[in-house]
C-alpha cells in the first residue's frame, strides 16, 4: 500500500492516481511497470486525503487533519494481507511514524554524515 499526501492537480482532473510526472518517477523508484502499479491485487493507494485541498501561499495546502485517522483504519481493515506500506511525504510520515521517527536521525542522517564527506573526497 502506498500513502502520499493527496492527488495532484493533473491526477485529480484525470482520475488516475499518480498519473503525472511524479507518478512516473515513483514507479521507477519502486521498479514496477504501470500495469503492476495499477493492479489492485498488487497495489493499494490510500492517500492522506482523497482530494487536493488547494493552493496556499507557499504551495499545496495540507490534507485535512482528521481524514486519514478516520478513514485509513476502515480501508486497512479490508486489506489484511498488506505486506508493505510506502509512506510518501512528510504528512504520511508524521501520521504513521510519529514518535518512531527518531530512526531517521539515528540511521539515515548518521549514514549520510559518514558518506557525504567521502563522496566529496574529504575522507
C-alpha positions in Angstrom: 0.0 0.0 0.0 1.3 3.5 -0.7 0.2 6.6 1.2 1.0 10.0 -0.1 -0.4 13.5 0.5 -3.3 13.7 -1.9 -3.8 13.6 -5.7 -2.0 16.4 -7.6 -3.8 18.7 -10.0 -3.3 16.5 -13.0 -4.4 13.2 -11.4 -7.3 15.0 -9.7 -8.5 16.0 -13.1 -7.9 12.7 -14.9 -9.0 10.5 -12.0 -5.8 8.5 -12.3 -3.8 8.5 -9.1 -0.1 9.1 -9.6 -0.9 9.8 -13.2 1.6 12.6 -13.6 5.4 13.0 -13.8 5.7 12.3 -10.0 4.0 9.0 -10.6 6.4 8.1 -13.4 9.3 8.8 -11.0 7.6 7.0 -8.1 7.0 3.8 -10.2 10.6 3.9 -11.4 11.9 4.1 -7.8 9.7 1.1 -7.0 10.9 -0.8 -10.1 7.4 -1.6 -11.3 5.6 -1.3 -14.6 2.3 0.8 -14.9 0.3 -2.5 -15.2 1.7 -3.7 -11.9 1.2 -0.5 -10.1 -2.4 -0.1 -11.1 -3.3 -3.7 -10.5 -5.5 -3.6 -7.3 -4.4 -7.2 -6.5 -0.8 -5.9 -6.1 -1.0 -2.3 -5.0 -3.4 -0.2 -2.9 -3.4 3.6 -2.9 -4.6 5.3 0.2 -3.7 9.0 0.2 -3.8 11.2 3.3 -6.8 12.8 1.7 -8.9 11.9 -1.3 -8.9 15.3 -2.9 -6.4 18.1 -3.4 -7.1 20.6 -0.7 -6.0 23.6 -2.9 -3.1 26.0 -3.1 -1.7 28.1 -0.3 0.8 30.9 -0.2 3.8 28.6 -0.2 2.5 25.5 -2.0 -0.3 23.0 -1.7 -2.5 23.1 1.4 -2.1 20.2 3.8 -4.6 17.3 3.8 -7.5 17.5 6.2 -6.2 16.6 9.6 -8.8 14.1 10.6 -9.2 12.4 7.2 -6.6 9.7 7.5 -7.2 8.8 11.2 -10.9 8.4 10.4 -10.7 6.5 7.1 -7.4 4.6 7.0 -8.3 2.1 9.7 -11.5 1.3 7.8 -9.6 0.9 4.5 -6.8 -1.2 6.1 -9.4 -3.5 7.8 -10.4 -4.6 4.3 -6.9 -5.4 3.3 -5.5 -7.8 6.0 -2.7 -9.0 3.7 -0.8 -5.8 3.3 2.9 -6.8 3.2 4.5 -3.3 2.8 3.5 0.3 3.3 5.3 3.0 1.5 4.9 6.4 3.1 5.4 9.2 0.7 6.0 12.7 2.0 6.0 14.5 5.4 2.3 14.2 6.1 2.2 10.5 5.7 5.4 10.0 7.6 4.3 12.2 10.5 0.9 10.4 10.7 2.4 6.9 10.8 5.8 7.3 12.2 5.1 9.9 14.8 7.3 9.0 17.8 9.2 6.3 15.9 10.7 9.0 13.6 13.9 9.1 15.6 15.3 6.2 13.4 15.7 8.8 10.6 18.3 10.8 12.6 19.8 7.7 14.2 20.3 5.8 10.9 19.8 7.9 7.8 21.3 11.2 8.9 24.2 9.4 10.6 24.9 7.3 7.4 24.7 10.4 5.3 27.0 12.3 7.6 29.6 9.5 7.0 29.1 9.1 3.3 28.8 12.7 2.1 32.4 13.7 3.2 33.7 10.5 1.5 31.8 11.4 -1.7 33.4 14.9 -1.6 36.9 13.4 -1.1 37.2 14.5 2.5 37.9 11.2 3.9 
